[in-house]
Structure formats: structure tokens, C-alpha cells
Amino acid sequence: MPIYKKIGEFLEFINISKITGESRENNGDNFTLFEWKPPSSYRRFDLDLNIVKENARSDIFFHKDKGNMKIVYIQKNNLLYTVGASPQVQFQLLEALLEHVDFKFNETFDIEVILSYGNFSPNIFNGFKEIISDIIKNFGELDLVKRIQVECRVCKTVLPLFVKRSFIDNAESYPVPIVYKHKGHAILCFIDQNYQHRGVELVNITG
């Protein structure tokens, strides 16, 4: 069974935090509104969250590969959405998950009104755990991602590439380029509006 259909088995945490630009340096006004972890997990991710809070920028997805865990995060207005997962989960799957979490969180709560009250309790968001559980359980049926088969000349095999639908549907032009890093090298794939790949190239990487 593909990873995206059982993504819950690979997730480490999902965190939604309030963040303000003025308080990044001292975290004085940055705090967690909601956090989900697997029922059997007692791990804490405070250090990871503090690092992403310092580097977040509005409406841009950031990726961190720690070797034993991948982290994806994005700032939407004054909220920071972060997800951590096992290394085998592709970044596009995690981006699609956070986009849907953002949509459902704002659909469920009037965030602007709630945050306007300085003395509210994060417990008000506890009911979102059931919604998160449903998202994770039914992620494979939400049609948020597409699986595309691409050929890697280095590996001499066909690889499953997952792309989020919003990435293709909202593109300004086609084909859309996307870099797939795996096993120490990377390929540049070109995806058209019908989710078909129109070319694959080996590319150099640095960082």
C-alpha cells in the first residue's frame, strides 16, 4: 500500500503555533495552539519548533531533512504550521497535508476573532484532534496528491513521484519543473497540466 494511503504510520507530529514577527527573537508571543502526535508517542519537538519559528516566512514552504526525520513548515498570516515525518515520506505529501490542515483549521475556527482575545486558552482547539485524525485516516481519499511514475537513468528504475494537486493546478505555465532528490542525487522532472511527466533530466545539486 502506498505511503500516502497510510500516512499516519509515518507522522511524528503536527503543530500549529501562533507567531509574530516582532517576537521571533525572544519567542515571547509565540506559543503552540494545537499539537497532534501519535497516541504512543512521548517525544517532544521543542527544539525543532524553535528553529522553524526563527526561519519561517509567509506563504513559503520550507523543508528540513534531519536524516531521521523530515520537517515541513509554512507560515500563513500569524500561524505557523509544522509537520514532522519519517524520511521515506516525500516533501510534497507533507505540503499537501499542511495545506489541508490549514484549510480545515480556519474552516472550523474563527482564528482572527479568537486571537484578538489576549487571554484565550489553547484548550479551545482541543476538538480539532478529531478532525486531524479524520484527515490522517482518509488522506488517501482526499485527492490532494497525484502519483506520477518517472524514470531515473542513474538508478535505472522507475520511481513514484508524488506531487500535490495544488502545485500543478495553480501553476502559471506548463510543464511545471520539480526536483526529486533521492539516494544522493537529483532529477529534474517536468509535469504537464494532465499530471504526465514530459521529460526528466539529471541535475547537479549544492547547498
Beta strands, then each sheet from edge to edge (+ up, - down):
strand 1: 11-18
strand 2: 31-36
strand 3: 62-65
strand 4: 70-76
strand 5: 79-85
strand 6: 145-152
strand 7: 157-164
strand 8: 176-182
strand 9: 185-191
strand 10: 197-203
sheet 1: 2+ 1- 5+ 4- 3+
sheet 2: 6+ 7-
sheet 3: 8+ 9- 10+
end
